[in-house]
Structures are given as structure tokens and as C-alpha cells.
Amino acid sequence: MALCGEIGELVEIFQWLSIEDSMLESLSAKDLSRCKEEIADILIYLVRLADKLNIDLMTESLAKIEVNMERYPVTLSKGNAVKYNLRNE
């Protein structure tokens, strides 16, 4: 639950910003500093959770990348936010 709270705090920084205002070169120094703090908090909670569940984050991350490569082939999904198999439905 604490992890969700920290993610919420990160999202709050961007909630009312336009895409342009969300870019690194447009973020204020204050917002960038807050992002760094919230991302660090998220990482700490995530690593702690993985440790408690005996999950190897690197192994599981690589496995998930493999799954995503099969589910979302670059040739069918690059440059489009709509899942390729839902485009013509």
C-alpha cells in the first residue's frame, strides 16, 4: 500500500501538466527534484517487496521483456498506442 502511495505522489507531479510541460527540459527544478525523491521511494519499496517475496527482479524483468516481445512485436506495434490486434475491431 505504501508503494501505491508513493506512485500516487509521482503521478501528482505530472497530473495537470501537458505533454510538453512534462518533458525534462520543461520541468521546473523543484518538480525534477520531487520526481527524483518519489522515484527513489518507489524503488526502495519495490526492492523491499521483491526481497520479502523472494523475487529476483532482474530475472523477472528479463522474462517479462521476452513475454512482451512476443505479445507486442515491433513490426506490428511500433508507433501506435492501440494494441495491434484491436485496431480493426
N, C-alpha and C positions, 0 to 999 in steps of 0.2 A: 504494500500500500504506500509506503514511503517512496518507492521508486516511481509510482504513478504521480504522486505529488510533485516530485522533482521534475518529471517530464512536463507536467502542467505549468510549472514555473518557467520552463524553457519556452513552451508554446506561447505563454502570455507575452513574452518579449516581441514575438512576431505577429500576434493575433490581428492587430489593426494596421499593419504595415502593408504597403503594396509590394509586388514582386520586386520592383526596382529598389524600394527602400530597404528590402531585406538582404540585398547584396552586401558583401563585405565592404566594398568601397563607400557604401551609403550609410552603414550602421554608425551610430554615434559611438564614441569611445566608451561611454557609460554602458550602452547596450551590449557592445562587444565584451566588455569586462563581465557583465552579468551572464552572458552566454557561456563564457569560459567557466565561470563558477558553477552554473547549472549543469553543464556537460560533465564537469568533474564529479559533481554529486551523483549524477546518473550512473557514471562509470563505476563509482565506488559501490553504490547499491547493487548494480548488476553483477559485478565481480563477487560481491558478498553472497548474493543469492545463488550464483553458479557454484560457489565454493560449498555452500550448505547443501546443495542438491547433487554435489559431486559431478558437475558437468564441466567438461573440458571445452572452454569457449572457442578455442582455435579449431579443434576438431569439428565441433558442431557448426561453426561458421563456415568452414570449408565444405562440409556436407550440404549445408543449405545453399551455398553458391552453386554446387553441382545440380541440386534439385531445380533451382531457378533457371539454370542454363537449359535444362530440358523443357521446363514448363513455358519459358518465355524466350524462344530462340531469337537472337539478334535480328536475323533476316526478316522476322515477322513482327517484331515489337519495337524496334528502334525508332525513336522519334514520335511515338504515339502513346498517349496515356491510357487509351482504351485497350483492354486485353484483346489480343488479335482474334481470338475465337468468338468474341462478342460483337465484332464490328458490323456484321451483316445480319444480325438477328433482329 
